[in-house]
Amino acid sequence: MKYFLRIDNDYLEDATPHRTLAQAKAAYREVAEELDRYGQAISATVHIAKTLDEVAEYPDFVLTYEDSRVITENA
């Protein structure tokens, strides 16, 4: 299984694959930290699937960035 990261309102087809949830969270953190420097916030979702074609509309996890840390919630 792969962990497909979808940042903000990206299309499902644009979700990026990662081998682990930790790698997906690290990729999100990089973007969220950059935007946080400018006072902007962004959320993301993680979808677990074998292939991009199998990614479901509804996520497995929702990621937010608060107080310099990534918050992971089950969807």
ZAPA-377041 format. One line per field, with one value per residue (C-alpha): residue in one letter; chain; y, x, z. Coordinates in pm, whole numbers, padded with zeros to 5 digits. Layout:
// residues N
residu = (a,...) $
chaine = (A,...) $
c2 = (Y,...) $
c1 = (X,...) $
c3 = (Z,...) $
This chain:
// residues 75
residu = (m,k,y,f,l,r,i,d,n,d,y,l,e,d,a,t,p,h,r,t,l,a,q,a,k,a,a,y,r,e,v,a,e,e,l,d,r,y,g,q,a,i,s,a,t,v,h,i,a,k,t,l,d,e,v,a,e,y,p,d,f,v,l,t,y,e,d,s,r,v,i,t,e,n,a) $
chaine = (A,A,A,A,A,A,A,A,A,A,A,A,A,A,A,A,A,A,A,A,A,A,A,A,A,A,A,A,A,A,A,A,A,A,A,A,A,A,A,A,A,A,A,A,A,A,A,A,A,A,A,A,A,A,A,A,A,A,A,A,A,A,A,A,A,A,A,A,A,A,A,A,A,A,A) $
c2 = (00000,00359,00679,00938,01297,01548,01904,02147,02143,01949,01705,01339,01271,01507,01322,01226,00872,00802,00472,00556,00787,00948,01037,01185,01391,01514,01628,01811,01968,02117,02297,02394,02541,02754,02894,02944,03183,03408,03370,03127,02788,02483,02141,01808,01460,01118,00838,00479,00274,00036,00264,00618,00477,00323,00644,00709,01053,01025,01035,00807,01095,01473,01675,02025,02233,02403,02538,02411,02052,01834,01721,01389,01300,00988,01084) $
c1 = (00000,00103,00010,-00111,-00078,-00330,-00252,-00542,-00769,-00542,-00720,-00704,-00502,-00234,-00189,00174,00265,00476,00594,00495,00263,00569,00707,00373,00358,00716,00629,00324,00526,00769,00490,00298,00606,00686,00332,00324,00619,00388,00090,-00094,-00239,-00299,-00444,-00391,-00537,-00376,-00539,-00420,-00437,-00234,-00234,-00338,-00635,-00766,-00750,-01093,-01251,-01273,-00939,-00800,-00627,-00654,-00338,-00320,-00026,-00060,00195,00490,00363,00161,-00172,-00297,-00664,-00843,-01104) $
c3 = (00000,-00061,00113,-00137,-00019,-00149,-00045,-00004,-00310,-00545,-00771,-00667,-00982,-00847,-00517,-00461,-00351,-00044,00102,00459,00646,00803,00459,00352,00671,00616,00263,00397,00680,00428,00243,00558,00729,00425,00411,00789,00757,00555,00786,00560,00652,00439,00512,00342,00321,00301,00106,00145,-00177,-00391,-00695,-00783,-00975,-00653,-00446,-00298,-00273,00106,00288,00557,00739,00754,00821,00964,01083,01421,01667,01460,01443,01211,01355,01214,01248,01131,00877) $
